Amino acid sequence: MPPNSPLRKGKPEVRGKSSRIQVNYKGTRVGDYVADIVVEDVIVIELKSVKALDKSHEAQLLNYLKATGYSVGLLVNFTHPKAEIRRFVF
């Protein structure tokens, strides 16, 4: 992250459901992914409300990261009183 990045300055750009991210496969555009939240075109946040996060949720986020070229993702589950957050780096 560059030293003058908005993430370091505490003023990140955050985009919600309107965030379309181009999905590529072997260099060819195959569609768009609509992210739950994108922060500064660096972090994808995938929101869930399930009893428990499982391997399929992790695989889904990792596939999103791979297909979009983003390298950091957060998987957030809001079902319990305290949110469960898992960080992934691709």
Sequence and secondary structure as in RCSB ss.txt:
>XXXX:A:sequence
MPPNSPLRKGKPEVRGKSSRIQVNYKGTRVGDYVADIVVEDVIVIELKSVKALDKSHEAQLLNYLKATGYSVGLL
VNFTHPKAEIRRFVF
>XXXX:A:secstr
  TT HHHHT   EE TT EEEEEETTEEEEEEE SEEETTTEEEEEE  SS  HHHHHHHHHHHHHH   EEEE
EE SSSS EEEEEE 
